[in-house]
Amino acid sequence: MIKTWLSQTSMYRLMIYYLGALLLAGMALSMFGILPYVWWHIGFDFAILWLSCALTSWLCAKIFRTQRNPESELITALILALIVGPLDPLIYSNLLLLAGVGAISQASKYLLAINKKHIFNPAAVAVLLAALFLHQGASWWVGDRHLLWIMVIGGALILHKLRWFHLSLSFLIPYLAVLTAQQGWRLDYLAILSPLLFFSTVMLIEPLTSPTGRRKRILYGVCTALILAGLINYSSLPYTLELALIIANFAFWWTKIKQRIILKFINKEPGAKDIYKFWFEPLKKFSFRPGQFLQWTLPHSRADDRGTRRWFTIASSPTEEKVLLTTKFSDRSSTFKQALRELKPGAEIATSDPDGDFILPIDPTMKLVFIAGGIGITPYRSMIKYLLDTKQSRDIIIIYAAKTAEEFSFKELLAQATEIGLNTIYIQTEKTGFITPEMIKKEIPDWAQRTFYISGPEPMVEAYEKMLKETGIKDAGIRTDFFPGYE
Ligand SMILES: Cc1cc2nc3c(=O)[nH]c(=O)nc-3n(C[C@H](O)[C@H](O)[C@H](O)COP(=O)(O)OP(=O)(O)OC[C@H]3O[C@@H](n4cnc5c(N)ncnc54)[C@H](O)[C@@H]3O)c2cc1C
């Protein structure tokens, strides 16, 4: 049940629930005297921050002629409410300070930005500037051990949803290792861990300021940890956490500025059953590797719980001029998909940079099996078209499973791919059932020497990964790409 809920809740909503739970718990614990704050100060501080964030963002969006993102404003206001104060809002100077911090956070998104992408984490930059110029920085009151359990649960849900445990851990492990090496095992780990857990599961992982690609993200986590350790050891500054993040944001900014991708919608074509292909023209050609994905932002009115952003694989190949998005529509589509279906030719849509490690191996002699479940064929479509266009032969067996024959997409391309050694086995699950270890062993005699790729809806990927492990394939021989949101 949790998995289904997680899969259907947008990242923004999940973050709002996590931060909201921390704020409410902070108020409740203060009410019962467990935390030393006045409970309503916390609520009022948040209200002022939220109002200031919303007003500044609204104004900046008008000036810069762009769309505001109310969910992102709310997240920044919640973060600020959890790390600043709590302050008595009835004192005029506190009121001004809170309004100022909120305003700086939003203004920084527009002013400290290149190609309309902000460089610094907005909450971190706001508290740092407030410390430098208004002489009141962050207290990090949320880093209290009584709130640790919410951070463990909320942080785990966020990292699971993003599949970004590697980023949080690549920060936590080196930082705690340096601290332990310096001070020994007698450290009060609980006290140290609380603010670090908040930092690494909320602020460090902000997708817009963290690098794309798993390796770069690990490096980013390690560098942030080392910068923090350096600042604590070699400076007397009181605002080391936020400064470490700002320095790391700046240091890794080059990885984010390469391209700003705007795609112009050209047309849509019906594909297999319930599937549509959407063709776009990039305003500026951009580079990506076959199999990678983009995060697509489609602002639309009255967006449902799932929000205005989605990840979609680039189903076209880098050898093609146009960009292809292929997706499936259900009887009751999300508002995002409804807006996508109603796009008019010429409409522009912004995306993130390409991301993802679900790509072809560098070694062309590696024997592969591609398992696709329904719409999970999209990354393979990009890889296959690329191999065909660049005339590369590879030893790849494609197992393509869908409920019925009408649900198979890109059949012509798959037939053409036999020219370069790619053979497809179609499985109609309604007739033959799901892929089994026996089926794998029968159809692929050299299965033990192959690397398996699995792509499709999340529950299907999990089930096939389990099945492959039961067949005797080790973790290292399995690569997955999951599509959340589908049942
Ligand atoms: C790396 C990556 C790559 C991806 N690539 C692709 C791709 O190439 N193609 C692709 O199609 N998907 C891809 N996805 C998945 C995609 O991001 C969406 O999650 C998925 O398409 C579901 O879209 P949707 O949420 O708009 O729901 P829909 O497709 O509209 O609906 C899915 C199900 O949820 C129900 N539903 C819809 N809205 C709501 C709601 N508000 N509340 C409750 N139930 C609702 C529907 O009735 C239906 O049963 C990818 C995901 C990732 C992470």
The ligand as an SDF file (V2000), in Angstrom:
LIG
                    3D

 53 58  0  0  0  0  0  0  0  0999 V2000
   13.0650    7.5880  -15.3270 C   0  0  0  0  0  0  0  0  0  0  0  0
   11.6210    7.5270  -15.7340 C   0  0  0  0  0  0  0  0  0  0  0  0
   11.2680    7.4430  -17.0670 C   0  0  0  0  0  0  0  0  0  0  0  0
    9.9360    7.3750  -17.4360 C   0  0  0  0  0  0  0  0  0  0  0  0
    9.6180    7.2800  -18.7500 N   0  0  0  0  0  0  0  0  0  0  0  0
    8.3170    7.1510  -19.1280 C   0  0  0  0  0  0  0  0  0  0  0  0
    7.9540    7.0140  -20.5100 C   0  0  0  0  0  0  0  0  0  0  0  0
    8.8010    7.0300  -21.4060 O   0  0  0  0  0  0  0  0  0  0  0  0
    6.6490    6.8830  -20.8030 N   0  0  0  0  0  0  0  0  0  0  0  0
    5.6790    6.8710  -19.8220 C   0  0  0  0  0  0  0  0  0  0  0  0
    4.4970    6.7400  -20.1610 O   0  0  0  0  0  0  0  0  0  0  0  0
    5.9880    6.9900  -18.5290 N   0  0  0  0  0  0  0  0  0  0  0  0
    7.2900    7.1410  -18.1470 C   0  0  0  0  0  0  0  0  0  0  0  0
    7.5970    7.2850  -16.8300 N   0  0  0  0  0  0  0  0  0  0  0  0
    6.5050    7.3380  -15.8420 C   0  0  0  0  0  0  0  0  0  0  0  0
    5.8670    8.7430  -15.8450 C   0  0  0  0  0  0  0  0  0  0  0  0
    6.7370    9.6690  -15.2350 O   0  0  0  0  0  0  0  0  0  0  0  0
    4.5330    8.7650  -15.1010 C   0  0  0  0  0  0  0  0  0  0  0  0
    4.7530    8.4940  -13.7480 O   0  0  0  0  0  0  0  0  0  0  0  0
    3.5330    7.7660  -15.6620 C   0  0  0  0  0  0  0  0  0  0  0  0
    3.4160    7.9610  -17.0510 O   0  0  0  0  0  0  0  0  0  0  0  0
    2.1740    7.9250  -15.0040 C   0  0  0  0  0  0  0  0  0  0  0  0
    1.6500    9.1630  -15.4010 O   0  0  0  0  0  0  0  0  0  0  0  0
    0.5200    9.9560  -14.5870 P   0  0  0  0  0  0  0  0  0  0  0  0
    0.9210   10.1190  -13.1640 O   0  0  0  0  0  0  0  0  0  0  0  0
    0.2940   11.2070  -15.3500 O   0  0  0  0  0  0  0  0  0  0  0  0
   -0.7280    8.9970  -14.5580 O   0  0  0  0  0  0  0  0  0  0  0  0
   -1.6640    8.4250  -15.7400 P   0  0  0  0  0  0  0  0  0  0  0  0
   -0.8450    7.7100  -16.7460 O   0  0  0  0  0  0  0  0  0  0  0  0
   -2.5910    9.4760  -16.2540 O   0  0  0  0  0  0  0  0  0  0  0  0
   -2.5070    7.3710  -14.9130 O   0  0  0  0  0  0  0  0  0  0  0  0
   -1.9220    6.1610  -14.3830 C   0  0  0  0  0  0  0  0  0  0  0  0
   -2.9060    5.5370  -13.3730 C   0  0  0  0  0  0  0  0  0  0  0  0
   -3.1000    6.4130  -12.2490 O   0  0  0  0  0  0  0  0  0  0  0  0
   -4.4930    6.8200  -12.1550 C   0  0  0  0  0  0  0  0  0  0  0  0
   -4.4890    8.2710  -11.8310 N   0  0  0  0  0  0  0  0  0  0  0  0
   -4.2080    9.2950  -12.6800 C   0  0  0  0  0  0  0  0  0  0  0  0
   -4.2610   10.4640  -12.0350 N   0  0  0  0  0  0  0  0  0  0  0  0
   -4.5700   10.1840  -10.7500 C   0  0  0  0  0  0  0  0  0  0  0  0
   -4.7270   10.9760   -9.5630 C   0  0  0  0  0  0  0  0  0  0  0  0
   -4.6130   12.2920   -9.5760 N   0  0  0  0  0  0  0  0  0  0  0  0
   -5.0080   10.3330   -8.4090 N   0  0  0  0  0  0  0  0  0  0  0  0
   -5.1250    8.9990   -8.3650 C   0  0  0  0  0  0  0  0  0  0  0  0
   -5.0030    8.1870   -9.4510 N   0  0  0  0  0  0  0  0  0  0  0  0
   -4.7190    8.7730  -10.6190 C   0  0  0  0  0  0  0  0  0  0  0  0
   -5.0850    6.5580  -13.5280 C   0  0  0  0  0  0  0  0  0  0  0  0
   -6.4690    6.3590  -13.4640 O   0  0  0  0  0  0  0  0  0  0  0  0
   -4.3110    5.3220  -13.9610 C   0  0  0  0  0  0  0  0  0  0  0  0
   -4.8660    4.1650  -13.3760 O   0  0  0  0  0  0  0  0  0  0  0  0
    8.9260    7.3730  -16.4540 C   0  0  0  0  0  0  0  0  0  0  0  0
    9.2860    7.4870  -15.1060 C   0  0  0  0  0  0  0  0  0  0  0  0
   10.6130    7.5590  -14.7470 C   0  0  0  0  0  0  0  0  0  0  0  0
   10.9750    7.6780  -13.3000 C   0  0  0  0  0  0  0  0  0  0  0  0
  1  2  1  0
  2  3  1  0
  2 52  2  0
  3  4  2  0
  4  5  1  0
  4 50  1  0
  5  6  2  0
  6  7  1  0
  6 13  1  0
  7  8  2  0
  7  9  1  0
  9 10  1  0
 10 11  2  0
 10 12  1  0
 12 13  2  0
 13 14  1  0
 14 15  1  0
 14 50  1  0
 15 16  1  0
 16 17  1  0
 16 18  1  0
 18 19  1  0
 18 20  1  0
 20 21  1  0
 20 22  1  0
 22 23  1  0
 23 24  1  0
 24 25  2  0
 24 26  1  0
 24 27  1  0
 27 28  1  0
 28 29  2  0
 28 30  1  0
 28 31  1  0
 31 32  1  0
 32 33  1  0
 33 34  1  0
 33 48  1  0
 34 35  1  0
 35 36  1  0
 35 46  1  0
 36 37  1  0
 36 45  1  0
 37 38  2  0
 38 39  1  0
 39 40  1  0
 39 45  2  0
 40 41  1  0
 40 42  2  0
 42 43  1  0
 43 44  2  0
 44 45  1  0
 46 47  1  0
 46 48  1  0
 48 49  1  0
 50 51  2  0
 51 52  1  0
 52 53  1  0
M  END
$$$$
